[in-house]
Amino acid sequence: MLKKNPLVSVIIPTHGRSHLLRRAIESVLNQTYDNVEIIIVDDNDSNSEHRDHTEKSLQDYLRNDQIMYLKHEKNAGGSAARNTGIKASHGKYIALLDDDDEWFPQKLQKQISYFESLDTDVGVIYCSYILQEHDKDVEIIRDDKGDLTKALLMLEFDPGASSTLVFRKSVLDEIHYFDEKFARHQDLEILIRVCRHYLIDVCPEVLLKINGHNFPSPYKIEQVQQLFLETFHEDIDRLAFWDKRYVYARHYMQLASLFLHEKMMLQVVKYYLKSILKFPMMLFHNKVNTRVKLFIMNRLCKKV
């Protein structure tokens, strides 16, 4: 253990998952690290059934001095909920936890101990994790670190979920927290802005379980992709010519993949062709590209 543990503020936004929230809270209370405040931000509408269920599920916890419960009047989204929690926090470090995920007992102890050994040019660290996907647990080991701006823009680095991340509070104050316009890709957008001034580091041990995610609506992702590319166009423009084109190609191929999941032929073809036109080598890229090609060929054969 550290001689003097700095305070860590754990921010748990919640919306419509009162049946899972207790598990997330218990995973924080069971930490071996002993200086923690927990800030739960209820992002349910004040007159909704979800608000009632959340308040009932928290009754046993609200007598605990470590726990603060904040409520939005109206659903404002994950970014706004995290910002509410961060602004109310008192810790040197901010650790994020999604309400459907769970930490292993030594997560904070290992991450904070490592963070305290680093220079102040590191603004955020993350860790490896177990991902529950299709009822299977998959261990994801990550070791990317440094200035990851290019990898983030190219969708080649993803921390897995907010639940892996621990920030210096001073860094979040400096960059003015999450951009509340982003309904998704919140982790990517804030990490890119962190990387403008600081480095990312990793505690590579598996320290939590991410319990899967809902498959996003491709139309919502389409809107977020446009916002993402517009917001970070200056960062993209600083890349080399073919790197810049590859960023757009990767985003278009991701959209083709999402529309493929919904079997929406016109949108699949639209974004597949946009991807290839931006970066012709995408023809020989990853498994996503192969699935898209097979889908298109299958549909064309059926029409013939």
FIBALUM-456991 format. One line per 10 residues: number of its first residue (from 1); their letters; for each residue x, y, z of N, C-alpha, C, CB. Coordinates in steps of 0.05 Angstrom, whole numbers, always signed. Glycine has a CB too. Example, Ala and Ser with C-alpha at 12.3 -4.5 7.8 and 13.67 -1.06 7.14 Angstrom:
BEGIN
1> AS> +264/-114/+156/+246/-90/+156/+264/-66/+156/+226/-89/+181  +257/-45/+142/+273/-21/+143/+258/+1/+157/+282/-12/+114
***
This chain:
BEGIN
1> MLKKNPLVSV> +17/-24/+0/+0/+0/+0/+17/+25/+0/-19/+0/+25  +6/+47/-10/+21/+72/-9/+21/+83/+19/+8/+92/-28  +42/+98/+26/+44/+110/+53/+21/+128/+58/+71/+124/+57  +14/+144/+38/-9/+162/+41/-25/+161/+15/+0/+192/+47  -48/+149/+17/-64/+146/-7/-79/+172/-14/-84/+124/-3  -74/+182/-38/-89/+206/-47/-119/+198/-51/-77/+218/-73  -136/+217/-48/-165/+212/-52/-171/+207/-81/-182/+236/-41  -186/+186/-86/-196/+180/-113/-226/+184/-114/-188/+151/-122  -235/+199/-133/-264/+203/-137/-273/+184/-159/-271/+233/-144  -292/+167/-152/-303/+147/-171/-330/+158/-181/-306/+119/-159
11> IIPTHGRSHL> -332/+162/-207/-356/+173/-219/-372/+151/-232/-350/+196/-239  -396/+146/-223/-413/+125/-235/-439/+139/-246/-421/+103/-214  -440/+144/-272/-465/+153/-284/-484/+130/-287/-460/+168/-311  -510/+134/-283/-529/+112/-286/-554/+121/-300/-536/+100/-259  -564/+104/-318/-589/+110/-332/-602/+83/-340/-583/+127/-358  -625/+78/-328/-640/+54/-335/-628/+28/-328/-645/+55/-364  -609/+27/-309/-596/+2/-303/-595/-2/-272/-568/+1/-315  -616/+4/-259/-616/+2/-229/-611/-27/-220/-643/+12/-218  -618/-46/-237/-614/-74/-230/-585/-82/-231/-630/-92/-248  -568/-66/-244/-539/-72/-246/-522/-53/-229/-530/-70/-275
21> LRRAIESVLN> -534/-31/-221/-519/-10/-208/-506/-20/-182/-536/+14/-202  -520/-36/-166/-510/-45/-140/-484/-61/-144/-531/-62/-126  -483/-77/-165/-459/-93/-170/-435/-75/-175/-463/-112/-194  -439/-53/-190/-417/-34/-195/-408/-21/-169/-426/-13/-216  -428/-12/-153/-421/+1/-128/-405/-18/-109/-446/+11/-114  -415/-43/-107/-402/-62/-90/-373/-67/-99/-417/-89/-90  -368/-66/-126/-341/-71/-135/-322/-48/-127/-341/-74/-166  -333/-24/-122/-317/-2/-112/-313/-5/-82/-330/+25/-118  -334/-11/-67/-332/-15/-38/-314/-38/-31/-360/-19/-26  -310/-57/-49/-293/-80/-43/-264/-75/-52/-303/-104/-58
31> QTYDNVEIII> -257/-50/-59/-230/-45/-67/-210/-46/-43/-228/-17/-80  -186/-56/-49/-165/-56/-28/-154/-28/-23/-142/-75/-36  -159/-10/-41/-151/+18/-38/-170/+32/-18/-151/+34/-65  -160/+48/+1/-177/+56/+23/-185/+85/+24/-163/+49/+48  -180/+101/+3/-187/+129/+4/-202/+136/-21/-161/+147/+7  -228/+131/-19/-246/+134/-43/-271/+149/-35/-252/+106/-54  -280/+166/-54/-307/+176/-52/-322/+167/-78/-308/+208/-50  -347/+159/-74/-363/+149/-97/-385/+169/-103/-375/+121/-90  -385/+178/-128/-406/+198/-136/-423/+185/-157/-392/+225/-147  -448/+180/-150/-467/+167/-168/-484/+190/-180/-486/+146/-153
41> VDDNDSNSEH> -485/+191/-207/-500/+212/-220/-524/+198/-235/-482/+228/-240  -548/+204/-225/-572/+192/-235/-581/+209/-259/-594/+190/-214  -579/+197/-283/-586/+212/-308/-614/+205/-318/-565/+207/-329  -630/+193/-301/-658/+187/-308/-675/+212/-305/-669/+164/-291  -696/+214/-322/-715/+236/-318/-727/+234/-290/-737/+235/-339  -732/+257/-278/-741/+258/-250/-768/+244/-245/-743/+286/-240  -785/+243/-266/-812/+231/-262/-814/+203/-275/-833/+249/-274  -791/+190/-280/-791/+165/-294/-791/+141/-274/-768/+162/-313  -799/+118/-283/-798/+94/-267/-769/+87/-260/-811/+70/-281  -751/+93/-280/-722/+87/-275/-712/+103/-251/-706/+94/-300
51> RDHTEKSLQD> -721/+128/-248/-712/+144/-225/-721/+131/-199/-723/+173/-227  -746/+122/-199/-757/+109/-175/-741/+84/-168/-787/+102/-179  -736/+67/-188/-721/+42/-184/-693/+48/-174/-721/+26/-209  -680/+68/-186/-653/+75/-178/-652/+84/-149/-641/+97/-196  -670/+102/-141/-671/+112/-114/-675/+89/-94/-692/+133/-111  -693/+70/-101/-698/+48/-83/-673/+30/-80/-722/+31/-93  -660/+26/-103/-636/+8/-102/-613/+20/-86/-627/+2/-131  -614/+47/-82/-591/+60/-69/-596/+65/-39/-586/+87/-82  -620/+58/-29/-627/+65/-2/-606/+55/+19/-654/+54/+5  -597/+31/+14/-578/+19/+33/-551/+33/+33/-574/-10/+27
61> YLRNDQIMYL> -545/+47/+11/-518/+59/+8/-516/+88/+16/-510/+57/-21  -539/+101/+17/-538/+130/+22/-531/+138/+50/-565/+142/+15  -530/+118/+68/-521/+124/+95/-491/+123/+97/-533/+104/+115  -478/+114/+76/-449/+112/+75/-437/+140/+68/-440/+91/+54  -420/+150/+85/-408/+177/+81/-390/+178/+56/-392/+185/+105  -382/+155/+46/-365/+155/+22/-381/+161/-3/-351/+128/+20  -407/+158/-2/-424/+159/-26/-440/+184/-28/-443/+134/-26  -438/+197/-51/-454/+221/-58/-473/+214/-80/-435/+245/-65  -498/+222/-78/-518/+215/-98/-529/+241/-110/-542/+199/-86  -523/+246/-136/-532/+270/-150/-553/+262/-171/-508/+285/-163
71> KHEKNAGGSA> -572/+280/-176/-594/+273/-195/-597/+295/-215/-620/+269/-179  -600/+287/-241/-608/+305/-262/-638/+306/-263/-596/+297/-290  -649/+330/-270/-678/+332/-273/-687/+317/-299/-687/+361/-274  -670/+320/-319/-676/+307/-345/-651/+292/-355/-685/+327/-366  -656/+270/-370/-634/+255/-382/-617/+273/-399/-645/+231/-398  -592/+275/-393/-574/+293/-408/-551/+278/-422/-561/+313/-389  -549/+252/-418/-529/+236/-432/-505/+230/-414/-520/+251/-457  -489/+211/-423/-466/+201/-407/-445/+222/-403/-454/+178/-421  -439/+238/-423/-419/+259/-420/-426/+279/-399/-413/+273/-446  -452/+288/-400/-461/+308/-380/-461/+296/-352/-489/+318/-388
81> ARNTGIKASH> -469/+271/-350/-470/+258/-324/-442/+256/-312/-483/+230/-325  -422/+248/-328/-395/+247/-319/-385/+274/-310/-376/+235/-341  -392/+295/-326/-383/+322/-319/-395/+331/-292/-391/+341/-341  -420/+324/-288/-433/+331/-262/-417/+319/-239/-462/+322/-262  -410/+294/-242/-395/+280/-221/-367/+292/-217/-393/+251/-227  -354/+297/-239/-326/+308/-238/-326/+335/-224/-314/+310/-266  -345/+352/-231/-346/+379/-219/-352/+379/-189/-367/+396/-233  -366/+357/-180/-372/+355/-152/-351/+340/-136/-399/+341/-148  -330/+331/-150/-310/+313/-137/-289/+329/-122/-297/+296/-158  -275/+314/-104/-254/+326/-88/-227/+312/-91/-262/+327/-59
91> GKYIALLDDD> -226/+291/-107/-202/+275/-108/-180/+286/-125/-210/+248/-118  -156/+276/-120/-133/+282/-137/-136/+267/-164/-106/+274/-123  -149/+244/-163/-153/+227/-187/-183/+222/-191/-137/+200/-184  -190/+220/-216/-217/+213/-224/-217/+186/-237/-230/+235/-243  -233/+168/-226/-236/+141/-239/-265/+138/-248/-228/+118/-219  -268/+129/-272/-295/+126/-283/-304/+97/-282/-296/+137/-312  -330/+93/-277/-341/+66/-276/-369/+67/-288/-342/+55/-248  -373/+52/-310/-400/+49/-321/-417/+32/-303/-399/+38/-350  -443/+37/-302/-460/+23/-283/-464/-6/-289/-486/+37/-281  -456/-16/-312/-459/-44/-318/-433/-59/-317/-472/-48/-345
101> DEWFPQKLQK> -411/-46/-309/-385/-59/-307/-377/-64/-278/-363/-41/-321  -356/-79/-274/-347/-84/-246/-317/-86/-245/-360/-111/-236  -306/-73/-224/-277/-74/-220/-269/-98/-203/-268/-48/-206  -245/-107/-208/-233/-127/-190/-221/-113/-166/-211/-144/-206  -218/-126/-143/-212/-113/-118/-186/-96/-118/-210/-133/-97  -166/-103/-133/-141/-88/-132/-138/-67/-154/-118/-107/-134  -160/-61/-169/-157/-43/-191/-146/-16/-183/-185/-39/-204  -159/-3/-164/-149/+24/-156/-122/+24/-143/-169/+37/-138  -117/+4/-126/-91/+2/-113/-69/+1/-133/-90/-22/-94  -72/-16/-153/-51/-20/-173/-49/+4/-192/-56/-45/-189
111> QISYFESLDT> -71/+15/-200/-70/+38/-219/-60/+63/-205/-98/+43/-231  -69/+69/-181/-60/+93/-167/-31/+91/-159/-77/+99/-143  -23/+67/-150/+6/+63/-143/+23/+68/-167/+10/+34/-132  +15/+58/-190/+30/+63/-215/+29/+92/-223/+19/+45/-237  +6/+104/-221/+3/+132/-229/+21/+150/-212/-27/+141/-227  +23/+145/-186/+39/+161/-168/+69/+159/-175/+34/+152/-139  +77/+138/-189/+105/+135/-197/+112/+149/-223/+112/+105/-199  +92/+159/-237/+96/+171/-264/+102/+201/-262/+72/+166/-281  +114/+211/-283/+118/+240/-286/+91/+253/-291/+139/+246/-308  +90/+280/-287/+65/+294/-291/+58/+298/-320/+67/+321/-277
121> DVGVIYCSYI> +75/+289/-339/+68/+291/-367/+48/+269/-375/+92/+290/-384  +42/+251/-357/+21/+231/-362/-5/+241/-349/+29/+202/-349  -26/+243/-366/-51/+254/-357/-72/+234/-350/-62/+272/-377  -69/+209/-361/-90/+189/-358/-77/+162/-361/-113/+193/-378  -86/+142/-346/-78/+114/-350/-102/+97/-353/-60/+104/-327  -98/+73/-365/-120/+54/-368/-108/+27/-361/-132/+54/-397  -123/+5/-366/-114/-22/-359/-126/-42/-378/-121/-28/-329  -116/-67/-376/-128/-88/-391/-154/-98/-377/-108/-112/-394  -169/-115/-390/-196/-121/-380/-206/-148/-391/-216/-98/-386  -227/-157/-379/-242/-180/-390/-267/-169/-403/-249/-201/-368
131> LQEHDKDVEI> -273/-177/-427/-297/-168/-442/-316/-191/-444/-290/-156/-470  -340/-187/-433/-361/-207/-437/-375/-202/-463/-381/-207/-413  -374/-220/-481/-386/-217/-508/-398/-243/-517/-364/-207/-528  -423/-242/-524/-438/-267/-532/-435/-289/-512/-427/-276/-560  -438/-281/-486/-437/-300/-464/-410/-314/-460/-458/-322/-468  -389/-302/-472/-362/-311/-468/-345/-289/-456/-350/-321/-495  -326/-296/-439/-307/-277/-427/-281/-278/-443/-303/-283/-397  -274/-255/-454/-249/-253/-470/-230/-235/-456/-256/-243/-499  -206/-244/-451/-185/-227/-439/-172/-209/-459/-164/-244/-424  -173/-183/-455/-161/-163/-473/-137/-151/-460/-183/-141/-481
141> IRDDKGDLTK> -114/-156/-470/-89/-145/-459/-79/-122/-477/-67/-167/-457  -76/-99/-464/-67/-75/-480/-41/-64/-468/-89/-53/-479  -24/-53/-487/+1/-41/-477/+8/-16/-492/+24/-61/-480  -12/-4/-507/-7/+21/-521/-3/+44/-502/-31/+27/-540  +16/+61/-507/+20/+84/-490/+35/+106/-504/+34/+76/-464  +36/+130/-492/+49/+152/-505/+29/+172/-516/+69/+143/-526  +37/+185/-538/+19/+203/-552/+4/+186/-572/+35/+226/-567  -21/+180/-565/-37/+161/-581/-57/+176/-599/-52/+142/-563  -52/+201/-605/-70/+217/-621/-76/+204/-648/-59/+245/-627  -55/+196/-663/-60/+184/-689/-76/+158/-687/-33/+179/-703
151> ALLMLEFDPG> -69/+141/-668/-83/+116/-664/-112/+121/-657/-69/+99/-643  -118/+141/-641/-145/+147/-633/-161/+157/-657/-146/+168/-611  -149/+175/-673/-163/+185/-697/-168/+163/-717/-146/+207/-710  -150/+143/-718/-153/+121/-737/-169/+98/-727/-125/+111/-745  -181/+101/-703/-196/+80/-690/-180/+55/-686/-221/+73/-707  -154/+58/-682/-136/+36/-678/-128/+33/-648/-111/+38/-695  -137/+51/-632/-134/+48/-603/-161/+54/-590/-112/+67/-592  -169/+37/-571/-194/+40/-556/-188/+30/-528/-218/+25/-570  -193/+46/-507/-188/+36/-480/-207/+14/-471/-189/+59/-461  -227/+8/-487/-246/-13/-480/-272/-2/-469/-234/-32/-460
161> ASSTLVFRKS> -270/+16/-450/-293/+29/-438/-283/+50/-419/-312/+9/-423  -300/+69/-411/-292/+89/-391/-283/+76/-366/-316/+108/-386  -293/+53/-360/-287/+40/-334/-258/+32/-331/-304/+15/-331  -242/+33/-352/-213/+27/-350/-197/+52/-342/-203/+16/-376  -209/+76/-344/-194/+101/-344/-192/+113/-316/-207/+121/-362  -168/+124/-310/-163/+140/-287/-148/+165/-296/-146/+125/-265  -159/+189/-290/-147/+215/-298/-136/+230/-274/-169/+232/-312  -117/+246/-279/-110/+267/-260/-133/+288/-261/-82/+281/-266  -144/+294/-238/-166/+314/-237/-157/+340/-250/-176/+318/-208  -132/+349/-245/-123/+374/-255/-123/+375/-285/-94/+379/-245
171> VLDEIHYFDE> -119/+352/-298/-119/+350/-327/-148/+354/-338/-108/+323/-337  -167/+342/-325/-195/+346/-333/-204/+374/-329/-213/+327/-317  -195/+387/-307/-201/+415/-303/-190/+432/-325/-190/+425/-275  -166/+426/-334/-152/+441/-354/-166/+440/-381/-123/+432/-357  -176/+416/-389/-188/+412/-415/-218/+416/-415/-181/+385/-426  -229/+423/-391/-258/+429/-388/-276/+404/-393/-265/+451/-407  -266/+381/-384/-283/+357/-381/-293/+346/-408/-307/+364/-364  -313/+329/-407/-324/+316/-431/-339/+336/-448/-341/+292/-423  -338/+331/-474/-354/+347/-493/-382/+335/-494/-341/+348/-522  -401/+350/-484/-428/+339/-480/-444/+337/-506/-444/+357/-461
181> KFARHQDLEI> -432/+346/-528/-446/+341/-554/-444/+312/-563/-434/+360/-575  -424/+298/-552/-419/+270/-561/-437/+251/-546/-390/+263/-557  -455/+238/-561/-472/+217/-549/-458/+190/-548/-498/+214/-565  -438/+186/-565/-421/+163/-564/-392/+172/-571/-430/+141/-584  -373/+154/-570/-345/+161/-575/-334/+181/-554/-341/+173/-603  -347/+182/-530/-338/+201/-509/-310/+195/-501/-357/+199/-485  -302/+170/-499/-275/+163/-490/-255/+173/-511/-273/+133/-486  -261/+168/-536/-242/+176/-557/-239/+206/-558/-252/+166/-585  -261/+220/-556/-259/+250/-558/-243/+262/-535/-286/+262/-560  -247/+252/-511/-233/+265/-488/-204/+256/-488/-246/+257/-462
191> LIRVCRHYLI> -198/+232/-497/-170/+223/-498/-154/+238/-519/-168/+193/-503  -166/+245/-541/-152/+261/-562/-145/+288/-550/-170/+264/-587  -164/+300/-536/-158/+326/-524/-138/+325/-502/-184/+339/-514  -138/+303/-487/-117/+299/-467/-89/+298/-480/-122/+273/-450  -88/+283/-503/-63/+279/-517/-52/+305/-530/-67/+258/-539  -67/+326/-531/-56/+351/-541/-36/+363/-521/-79/+371/-546  -37/+354/-496/-20/+365/-476/-5/+344/-459/-36/+383/-457  -16/+320/-458/-6/+299/-440/-4/+272/-454/-24/+297/-415  +9/+253/-441/+12/+226/-451/-8/+208/-438/+41/+216/-447  -13/+185/-451/-29/+163/-440/-10/+141/-432/-50/+153/-461
201> DVCPEVLLKI> -15/+129/-409/+1/+106/-400/-18/+83/-393/+19/+113/-376  -7/+60/-388/-23/+36/-383/-12/+19/-360/-24/+19/-408  -30/+10/-344/-24/-11/-324/-35/-37/-336/-38/-4/-295  -18/-53/-348/-28/-74/-367/-42/-98/-354/-5/-84/-383  -44/-98/-328/-58/-121/-315/-88/-120/-321/-52/-121/-285  -100/-143/-320/-130/-145/-323/-142/-138/-297/-138/-174/-333  -157/-115/-296/-166/-105/-270/-197/-100/-269/-152/-79/-265  -211/-108/-290/-240/-105/-289/-254/-122/-309/-248/-75/-293  -280/-124/-307/-296/-138/-327/-316/-119/-339/-311/-162/-313  -316/-118/-366/-335/-101/-381/-357/-120/-390/-321/-86/-405
211> NGHNFPSPYK> -381/-115/-381/-403/-134/-385/-418/-129/-411/-422/-134/-362  -404/-126/-433/-417/-124/-459/-429/-96/-463/-438/-145/-462  -438/-91/-487/-451/-66/-494/-474/-71/-513/-430/-46/-505  -494/-53/-512/-515/-54/-533/-503/-47/-560/-538/-35/-525  -513/-60/-581/-504/-54/-608/-516/-27/-616/-511/-76/-628  -499/-7/-623/-509/+20/-628/-525/+22/-654/-487/+40/-628  -544/+40/-654/-558/+46/-679/-538/+58/-699/-582/+66/-674  -537/+47/-724/-518/+58/-743/-524/+87/-750/-518/+41/-768  -549/+95/-749/-556/+123/-755/-545/+142/-734/-586/+126/-758  -546/+133/-708/-535/+150/-687/-504/+152/-690/-542/+138/-660
221> IEQVQQLFLE> -492/+129/-697/-463/+130/-701/-456/+147/-725/-452/+101/-704  -472/+146/-745/-468/+163/-769/-466/+192/-761/-490/+158/-790  -485/+201/-744/-485/+229/-735/-460/+235/-718/-510/+235/-719  -453/+216/-700/-430/+220/-683/-404/+221/-699/-428/+199/-661  -402/+203/-720/-379/+203/-737/-375/+230/-750/-381/+181/-758  -396/+241/-760/-394/+267/-773/-385/+289/-753/-422/+275/-786  -396/+288/-729/-388/+307/-708/-359/+303/-701/-405/+304/-683  -350/+278/-699/-323/+271/-692/-303/+282/-713/-319/+240/-689  -309/+277/-738/-291/+285/-760/-290/+316/-762/-300/+273/-786  -313/+329/-757/-313/+358/-757/-298/+370/-733/-342/+368/-758
231> TFHEDIDRLA> -302/+358/-710/-290/+369/-686/-259/+367/-687/-301/+353/-661  -250/+345/-698/-221/+340/-698/-208/+343/-725/-215/+312/-687  -220/+359/-742/-209/+363/-769/-181/+375/-768/-227/+380/-786  -175/+393/-749/-149/+405/-747/-128/+384/-739/-149/+428/-728  -135/+366/-720/-117/+345/-712/-112/+326/-736/-129/+329/-688  -133/+320/-751/-130/+303/-774/-112/+316/-795/-157/+296/-787  -116/+342/-799/-101/+357/-820/-71/+358/-814/-111/+385/-823  -63/+354/-789/-35/+354/-782/-21/+328/-789/-32/+359/-752  -36/+307/-796/-25/+282/-804/-13/+282/-832/-45/+259/-802  +4/+263/-838/+14/+260/-866/-9/+254/-885/+36/+238/-868
241> FWDKRYVYAR> -5/+259/-911/-26/+258/-931/-42/+231/-930/-15/+261/-959  -28/+208/-931/-42/+183/-932/-53/+175/-905/-23/+161/-942  -40/+184/-883/-51/+179/-857/-78/+194/-854/-31/+188/-835  -79/+218/-864/-103/+233/-863/-126/+219/-878/-99/+262/-875  -120/+209/-902/-141/+196/-917/-149/+169/-904/-131/+190/-946  -130/+157/-891/-136/+131/-877/-155/+136/-854/-110/+118/-867  -153/+158/-840/-171/+165/-818/-200/+164/-828/-165/+192/-806  -205/+179/-850/-232/+179/-861/-241/+152/-871/-234/+200/-884  -223/+137/-884/-229/+111/-894/-237/+92/-871/-205/+99/-909  -223/+93/-849/-229/+76/-826/-257/+82/-815/-208/+79/-804
251> HYMQLASLFL> -264/+108/-813/-290/+115/-803/-312/+107/-822/-291/+146/-798  -307/+110/-848/-328/+101/-867/-331/+71/-866/-320/+110/-895  -309/+56/-863/-311/+27/-862/-325/+18/-837/-283/+14/-864  -321/+32/-815/-336/+26/-791/-366/+29/-795/-327/+44/-767  -374/+50/-809/-402/+54/-815/-413/+32/-833/-407/+82/-827  -397/+24/-853/-406/+2/-870/-410/-23/-854/-384/-3/-892  -393/-28/-834/-396/-51/-817/-421/-50/-800/-372/-54/-799  -427/-26/-789/-451/-23/-773/-476/-26/-789/-450/+5/-759  -477/-15/-813/-500/-19/-830/-502/-48/-839/-499/+1/-854  -479/-61/-842/-479/-89/-849/-494/-106/-828/-450/-99/-853
261> HEKMMLQVVK> -490/-99/-803/-503/-113/-781/-533/-111/-784/-494/-102/-754  -543/-89/-795/-572/-85/-799/-581/-94/-827/-579/-56/-795  -561/-104/-843/-567/-114/-870/-580/-92/-888/-585/-139/-869  -569/-68/-886/-579/-45/-901/-560/-40/-925/-581/-20/-883  -567/-52/-947/-550/-54/-971/-540/-27/-981/-564/-68/-993  -558/-8/-984/-550/+18/-997/-529/+32/-980/-575/+36/-1000  -534/+32/-953/-515/+46/-935/-488/+31/-934/-527/+49/-907  -489/+4/-935/-465/-11/-935/-448/-4/-959/-471/-42/-935  -460/-4/-983/-446/+2/-1008/-435/+30/-1007/-464/-3/-1032  -452/+49/-998/-445/+77/-997/-419/+81/-981/-467/+94/-985
271> YYLKSILKFP> -418/+71/-957/-395/+76/-940/-371/+58/-947/-402/+72/-911  -377/+35/-958/-354/+18/-968/-340/+32/-991/-365/-10/-977  -355/+43/-1010/-343/+57/-1033/-328/+82/-1024/-364/+63/-1054  -340/+97/-1005/-327/+121/-995/-301/+114/-982/-346/+136/-975  -300/+92/-967/-276/+83/-954/-254/+76/-975/-281/+59/-936  -261/+61/-995/-242/+53/-1015/-232/+77/-1031/-255/+32/-1035  -250/+95/-1037/-241/+119/-1053/-222/+136/-1036/-266/+136/-1061  -226/+138/-1010/-207/+153/-994/-180/+139/-991/-220/+157/-966  -181/+113/-989/-156/+98/-984/-158/+71/-998/-151/+95/-953  -149/+69/-1023/-154/+44/-1039/-143/+19/-1026/-141/+47/-1065
281> MMLFHNKVNT> -123/+21/-1008/-112/-3/-995/-132/-15/-976/-86/+3/-981  -154/-1/-970/-175/-13/-953/-187/-38/-966/-197/+8/-947  -183/-41/-992/-192/-65/-1006/-180/-90/-994/-185/-64/-1036  -156/-87/-982/-141/-110/-972/-139/-108/-941/-113/-111/-984  -157/-93/-929/-154/-89/-900/-165/-112/-884/-168/-63/-892  -180/-107/-863/-186/-126/-842/-210/-144/-847/-189/-112/-817  -218/-159/-827/-241/-177/-829/-267/-162/-834/-243/-193/-803  -269/-137/-824/-293/-121/-829/-297/-118/-859/-291/-94/-815  -275/-110/-872/-275/-107/-901/-284/-133/-915/-248/-98/-912  -274/-155/-906/-281/-181/-919/-310/-187/-915/-264/-203/-906
291> RVKLFIMNRL> -321/-182/-892/-350/-187/-887/-367/-169/-904/-357/-183/-857  -359/-144/-907/-374/-125/-924/-373/-135/-953/-362/-97/-922  -350/-143/-963/-348/-152/-991/-366/-177/-995/-319/-159/-998  -365/-196/-977/-381/-220/-979/-411/-213/-979/-375/-239/-957  -419/-194/-963/-447/-186/-961/-456/-174/-988/-452/-165/-939  -439/-156/-999/-446/-143/-1024/-447/-163/-1047/-425/-121/-1031  -428/-181/-1048/-428/-202/-1069/-452/-220/-1067/-402/-218/-1068  -459/-227/-1042/-482/-244/-1038/-508/-231/-1048/-485/-252/-1008  -511/-205/-1041/-535/-191/-1049/-536/-187/-1080/-535/-163/-1036  -513/-182/-1091/-512/-179/-1121/-519/-205/-1135/-485/-169/-1130
301> CKKV> -509/-227/-1124/-515/-254/-1136/-545/-260/-1134/-499/-276/-1121  -557/-252/-1112/-586/-257/-1109/-602/-241/-1129/-595/-250/-1081  -593/-216/-1134/-607/-200/-1154/-604/-211/-1182/-596/-171/-1153  -580/-221/-1188/-575/-233/-1215/-593/-258/-1218/-545/-240/-1218
***
